[in-house]
Amino acid sequence: MSEAFGYLLVHFVEDPLEHKEKIYLSLSEGDDPLSWRRLNGGAAVLESLEGTGGVRDPNIVRGPDGTFHILATDLRVWRPEGPDWWEFRHRGSLDVVMWDSTDLITWSEPRYVRIAPDGAGMAWAPKSVYDPVSGDFLVFWSSGLQEAVSPEPVSLESASLASAETGPSKILVSRTKDFVGFTAPEVYLDLPGGVIDMTLLVTDTAVHRLAKHDDDAPLSLQLFHQRGSSVFADDFITVAKNVGHEISPHVEGPLVFRHNHENRWYLWVDRYADMPQGYHAYSTTNLESGDWKHVPGFTLPENTKHGAVLPLQGDEYRNLDAFYPR
């Protein structure tokens, strides 16, 4: 494998006029993490025709064997009659949609894996990190649960499951070795009022988790950054909150990654309530502090929505650049 070079963004596109809840790829302009072009002539690379018929919030993870895995929310919001967020929130799909590839160009057919427990309202924004100690992938996502329902799978025979609303969203976690079989989900993070869109960054010295506390929650942290000693430690402290408020009071979908060659990290936040929608960039050279500064001069096509950035190796970048010419 050659030297680290370039970045790949896996994302979806929000369009009020048509259905674009599919998988899109954008590639950095050379090794610049602040300048991007959308690949495939701007068209989607992958789509889901089963389940709800749409995908949002994709994540990509590199496995130790060189296989790449995309995970996405099984959700189609756009429809001619307009969205029904109550239905999406309380009666949504409990599946995630997944694709695999060894070269980032040829992808498997989509598969639909149920990860949320019975009685959950939805399974949103799946994220994955590899645990080299156990050889497992940890998969995190957001689910609202009925108050009387355990996160362990239960029977759907109860009539109450057909009528009750689910509670505030929690972050659940499961383990998998192959993205086919998953352990029973457990609650990982629970905040008053609900929390969604968690992503993890594991470094040699700490674990950083960034997520969105519900806007209407009491003393809401909004989009926040916490630091702990390990993924399952109980010593996490909040080092930043209300990230992105100078852009908009409503941001979500954080993604975070390190610069290929500098002691610098980037945090992107998705402005979802104001037009044009899409990501804005922040950066820091002191990850431990949570001191994120807004970055001007960020070039990204409008309506580029909630996704993940994968730092690339030189041959991976060159292959993508050649396969998707301008």
N, C-alpha and C positions, 0 to 999 in steps of 0.2 A: 504494500500500500504506500502511495506517495504522500508527500507533505500535505497537511491540511490546507485547503484552498476553497473558498466560496461557501455559499449557504443555499439550502433549499427550503422554501416555505410551502407547507401543505395547508390548504385553507378552503373555505367555501366563499361564495359571493352572494350578497343580499341585493335583490332587485325588486322594487315594488311593482314592476310591470310584468315580470315573467318568472318562471321557476328556474332558479340557478343554484338550488341547494344540492350541489354535487361537489366532487373533489377536483380542485384546481391546484396547479403547481406554479410557483413563481421562483425565479432564480436570481440570485444577486448579480449585479453588474460586476463581473470579476470578483475580487475579494472584498468588495465594499458592502458591509452589512446594512448600509443606509440607502442603497439605490437598487431598485428591483424592476424586473420585467416579468410579465405573465407569459407562461409558456403555451405552446399549442395554439398559437394565434389568438390567445385569449379564451379558447374554448375549454370546457371541462375535459379532464383526462379519465376520470372514473365516475360512474353514477350507480345509484341503487334503484332498481325497478320493482323490487319486492318490499316487504315490510310497509312502511308508510309512504314509500316512493321518493324519499329524499334523505339527504345526510347533511349534518351540520357539525361544527366543532371538531374537526379531525385532529388527531395526534399521530405522530410517527415516532417509532423507536427502533434503534439498531440493535439486533441481537448479537450474541457473542459468536455465532456461526456465520455472520455476515448477512443474515436475512433481515429485511426491513418489514415492519408491520405497521399498517395504518389502521387506526380504530376511529370510529365516528359515531355520533349520536344518530339513531334511527328516527329522524323527525323531518317532516315536510311542513313548514309553516305557510308558505305561499299557496293560496288557492283562490279562485275567482270570487268566492263568497266572503273572503277575508279570514284571518286567523281566529282560532278559538283557544286562547291561552289557558282557560280553565280546563278544557279537555286535554290539552298537551301536558299540563301540570299534574292533573289528577288521574287521567286515564291514558297516559302516553305509553309508547312502546317500552318494554323492559329489555329490549335487545340492544346490542351494539353491532355495527356493521364493520367487517374487517376484510382487509386485503393483504397479501404477502408478495414480496419481490426480492430477488437477489441482486438486481441491478438498477432499481429505481425507474426502470423503463417498462419492463414487462411485468404485469401484475396478475395475480390470480383472480378468479371470479369472486365476487363478494360472498361472504357467508354471514349468517345471522346467528348470533349466540346470545342466549338469554343470560344476563348476569345479575339483574336486580331480583330481589326476593318477591314472592307473591305478596300482594298487598301494597307494593310500592306504587307510586304514581307515575314514575318515569325513570329513565336512566340517561342522564345528560353528561356531556363533556368528558368522555373517558380519557384518562391519561395513564401512561405506563412508564415505569422505570425498571431497569434490570437490577436484581439483587445477586451479586456475584457470590455471596456467602452461601445462599441456599440453591442457587441456580434457577430461581423462579423470577418471573416478571411480576411485579406488583401492579395491579390495575386499580385506579381510583376513579370514582364517578359520583355524580350527585343524584340522590333519590329522596323524594318525600315519602315518609312511611306513615301508615295509619298508627295512631297512638298505641293501640292495643296489640299491634303486630310486631313480633320479633323480627330482627334482620335475618334470622334463619328462615329458609323457605318453609312455607306453610300451605295448607290446602286452600283452594279457591272456592270451596263448597259453601262457605259462610255467606249468607245473603247480605250481610253488612258490607262485604267487600264491593258490592255492586252499587252502593249508595253513598258511603261515607267519603268525605274528603281526606286527603292525606295531609300530614302535618308539615312543618317547615322542613326544607331540604337539608339533608345531612350529607357528608362525604362518606361513602362506603369504600371498602377495599376488599379485593380478592386476589388470590395467587393463581398463576397458571404457568405451565412450562411450554405450552404449545399453542396458546390462544384458541384452543378448542375446548378443553376441560378446565373448569374453574372451581376453586374451593368455595364453600359457603361464604357469602358476604358478611362482613362485620362493619360496625360503625367505627370510622376513623376520626372524624372531626364533627363536632356538634356545637353550634353557636346559637344563642337565643335569636329567634326570628328567621334563621336559615342561612346557609352558606352554600355557594356553588363555585364551579370553575377553578378548582384547586389544581395547581401544578407544582411539581417538586424540582429542585435543583440540588443535587448531591455533590458536595466538594470534599476535599481531603480533610477539612476541619469542621464541617457543619452540614446540616441539612436545612435548606431554605424552602419554605412553602409560601406560595402566594395564592390568594383566593379572593372571592367577592362575598362580603357580608351583605345581607339583604338591605336595600336602601331604607326600608321602613322599620328595621330592627331597632330596639332601644339601644342608644349609644353605639350606633352602627360604626364599624371600622371602615365601611365602604371597601375599596380595594386595598388589601393589606399585605404586608410582608412579615413573616415570622421566621425566627431562627432557633434551631434546636440541635442537640448533639447527635441524634440519629433519627431515622424515620419514625420509629415507634416510641421515642423518648417522651417523657412527661415534663420536660424542661423548656418547652418552646416559649419564647418571649416575642412580643410584637415590637419590631424595629421601625416600621413605617405603616401609616394608615392614611386614608383619603388620597391615595396616589392617583394622580390624573385630574384632580379637581380644578386646576387652572385651565384644563382643556374643556371639561364638561362635568356637571354633577353626576352624570350617569355613564360610567365606564365599567367594563367587565372583561372576561376572557384573557387574563394575563398570560403571556408567554415570556420565557426568559432563556437566554443562552449566553455563552461566553464568546468574546472575540477570538478569532483563530490565532492571533499573534500578539495580542496586547493583554495587559492586566486590566481588562475592561469587560463589564457585563452589560447586556441590553435587556430591558424590560419593555415589552409592547403592551399597550392597553387598547381595548376595542371600544371606541365611542359608538354606542348603539342608538342613542336617542336623538342625536342631531345630525343633520345632513351637511356635507356628505358623511356617510358612515365609514367606519374602518379604523385601522390601527394608527396610533401615534407612538413615537419611540421615546424612551427614557434611557439613561445610562448612568453607571457609577464605576468608579475605580476602587471603591471600598464596599464590597458586598456585605460585609458584616454589619455595616452601619445602617443600611437601608436608605442611604442618602441618594435618592434618585433625582436626576436633573433632566428636564425636558430637552430633547435634541431637535434643533431646527434643521431644515434642509433634508428632511426625510422624504425620499421619493418612492411612492408605492401607489399603484392604481387605486382609485376610489372604490369603496365598497368591498375591499379585501377584508374578509371577516375571519374571526376566531379560528386559529389554527396552531401550528407549531413550526419552529425553525430547526432544521437539522444541519449542523456544520458538516461540510463535505471534505473528502480527500480530493486531491488534484485530478485523478483519473475519473472519479465520479462526476466532478464538475464538467470536465471536458466532454464526457460521454453525453451528459444531458444537454450541454450547449450545442453539440453536434446533432443530436437527435431532434432537437426542437430549434431549427434555424429561425432567424428573424424573418 
